[in-house]
């Protein structure tokens, strides 16, 4: 038989959990999943409502941040649309592919967009085609181009 060992139980500090997660750069979606599991366990073990409440509020805040980031990302044009716009601008400035090396243009586009040079180069090699997926981005890009009095437009059916 094992001797009776008195184990001292102390309440979990929800703030400590939250601080450790944020200090370790855990992505919001993963933090949400982990916090939901922790919340469930604490709730089942009947921890005080204030501890569970702290975790619930943190989950709500992280959910709001994640949703805001997703909305911000959806307002960003894809690499193909950005490349097409830059290609049209270069063409207007008489700096298109007929007058410049494709490698240099791809390096320039990668620098401006933050996208991978290799990915841009591979797309440019086969020609950038915009699909139905890009319709909303093309529409938004054209509105923005009109808004700055540009004569440039992006067309879905055109090869860039």
C-alpha positions as CSV (number, residue, x, y, z in Angstrom):
1,X,0.0,0.0,0.0
2,X,1.1,3.5,-0.8
3,X,1.3,5.9,2.1
4,X,-1.3,8.6,2.2
5,X,0.3,11.5,0.6
6,X,-1.5,14.8,0.9
7,X,-1.5,16.5,-2.5
8,X,-2.0,20.2,-2.2
9,X,-4.4,21.4,-4.9
10,X,-4.4,24.9,-5.9
11,X,-6.7,26.7,-8.3
12,X,-5.6,27.1,-11.8
13,X,-4.9,30.7,-12.7
14,X,-6.5,31.3,-16.0
15,X,-4.4,34.4,-16.6
16,X,-1.2,32.3,-16.4
17,X,-2.5,30.0,-19.1
18,X,-3.4,32.9,-21.4
19,X,0.0,34.6,-20.8
20,X,1.9,31.5,-21.6
21,X,0.0,30.9,-24.8
22,X,0.6,34.5,-26.0
23,X,4.3,34.4,-25.0
24,X,4.8,31.3,-27.1
25,X,3.3,32.8,-30.2
26,X,0.6,30.2,-30.5
27,X,-1.7,31.1,-33.4
28,X,-5.1,32.4,-32.5
29,X,-7.1,29.5,-33.9
30,X,-4.9,27.0,-32.0
31,X,-5.2,29.1,-28.8
32,X,-9.0,29.0,-29.2
33,X,-9.1,25.3,-29.6
34,X,-6.8,24.8,-26.5
35,X,-8.7,27.2,-24.4
36,X,-12.0,25.5,-25.3
37,X,-10.6,22.2,-24.1
38,X,-9.3,23.8,-20.9
39,X,-12.6,25.6,-20.4
40,X,-14.5,22.3,-20.8
41,X,-12.3,20.5,-18.3
42,X,-12.5,23.2,-15.7
43,X,-16.2,23.5,-16.1
44,X,-16.6,19.7,-15.7
45,X,-14.4,19.8,-12.6
46,X,-16.7,22.6,-11.3
47,X,-14.0,25.3,-11.1
48,X,-15.2,28.7,-10.0
49,X,-17.1,30.7,-12.6
50,X,-14.6,33.6,-12.5
51,X,-11.8,31.3,-13.8
52,X,-14.1,29.8,-16.5
53,X,-15.3,33.3,-17.3
54,X,-11.8,34.6,-17.9
55,X,-11.2,31.8,-20.4
56,X,-14.6,32.4,-22.1
57,X,-13.8,36.1,-22.5
58,X,-10.3,35.3,-24.0
59,X,-11.9,32.8,-26.4
60,X,-14.4,35.5,-27.5
61,X,-11.6,38.1,-28.0
62,X,-9.5,35.7,-30.0
63,X,-12.5,34.8,-32.1
64,X,-13.1,38.5,-32.9
65,X,-9.4,39.0,-33.8
66,X,-9.5,35.9,-36.1
67,X,-12.6,37.1,-37.8
68,X,-11.1,40.6,-38.3
69,X,-7.9,39.1,-39.8
70,X,-10.0,36.9,-42.1
71,X,-11.9,40.0,-43.3
72,X,-8.7,41.9,-43.8
73,X,-7.1,39.1,-45.8
74,X,-10.2,38.7,-48.0
75,X,-9.7,42.4,-49.0
76,X,-6.3,41.6,-50.3
77,X,-5.8,40.7,-54.0
78,X,-4.3,37.4,-54.9
79,X,-0.8,37.1,-56.3
80,X,-2.2,36.7,-59.8
81,X,-4.4,39.8,-59.7
82,X,-1.6,41.9,-58.2
83,X,0.8,40.6,-60.8
84,X,-1.6,41.4,-63.6
85,X,-2.1,45.0,-62.3
86,X,1.7,45.5,-62.1
87,X,2.1,44.1,-65.6
88,X,-0.5,46.5,-67.0
89,X,1.2,49.4,-65.2
90,X,4.6,48.4,-66.6
91,X,3.1,48.1,-70.1
92,X,1.6,51.6,-69.8
93,X,5.1,52.9,-68.8
94,X,6.6,51.1,-71.8
95,X,8.5,48.7,-69.4
96,X,6.6,45.5,-70.2
97,X,7.9,42.0,-71.1
98,X,8.6,43.0,-74.7
99,X,11.2,45.5,-73.5
100,X,12.5,43.8,-70.3
101,X,13.7,40.4,-69.1
102,X,10.9,38.4,-67.5
103,X,13.3,37.5,-64.6
104,X,13.8,41.1,-63.7
105,X,10.1,41.8,-63.9
106,X,9.3,38.9,-61.7
107,X,11.9,40.0,-59.1
108,X,10.3,43.5,-59.2
109,X,6.8,42.0,-58.7
110,X,8.0,39.8,-55.9
111,X,9.6,42.9,-54.2
112,X,6.4,44.9,-54.4
113,X,4.0,42.2,-53.5
114,X,6.0,40.1,-51.0
115,X,5.1,37.0,-52.9
116,X,7.5,34.3,-53.8
117,X,9.7,35.1,-56.8
118,X,9.6,31.4,-57.9
119,X,5.8,31.2,-57.7
120,X,5.5,34.5,-59.7
121,X,8.1,33.3,-62.3
122,X,6.4,30.0,-62.7
123,X,3.0,31.7,-63.2
124,X,4.5,34.2,-65.6
125,X,6.2,31.5,-67.7
126,X,2.9,29.8,-68.5
127,X,0.9,33.1,-68.5
128,X,-1.3,34.4,-65.8
129,X,-4.9,33.6,-66.5
130,X,-7.6,34.9,-64.2
131,X,-10.6,32.7,-63.4
132,X,-14.1,33.1,-61.9
133,X,-12.3,32.8,-58.5
134,X,-10.8,36.3,-59.2
135,X,-14.0,38.0,-60.4
136,X,-14.5,39.9,-57.1
137,X,-10.9,40.9,-56.9
138,X,-10.8,42.1,-60.5
139,X,-14.0,44.1,-59.9
140,X,-12.5,45.7,-56.8
141,X,-9.2,46.4,-58.5
142,X,-10.9,48.0,-61.5
143,X,-13.0,50.2,-59.1
144,X,-9.8,51.3,-57.3
145,X,-8.0,52.0,-60.6
146,X,-10.9,54.1,-61.8
147,X,-10.9,55.9,-58.4
148,X,-7.3,57.1,-59.1
149,X,-8.2,58.1,-62.7
150,X,-6.2,55.3,-64.2
151,X,-6.8,54.1,-67.8
152,X,-5.7,50.6,-66.7
153,X,-8.2,47.9,-66.3
154,X,-7.9,44.2,-65.6
155,X,-9.8,41.7,-67.8
156,X,-10.7,38.2,-66.7
157,X,-10.2,36.7,-70.2
158,X,-6.8,38.3,-70.9
159,X,-3.5,36.5,-70.5
160,X,-0.9,38.4,-68.5
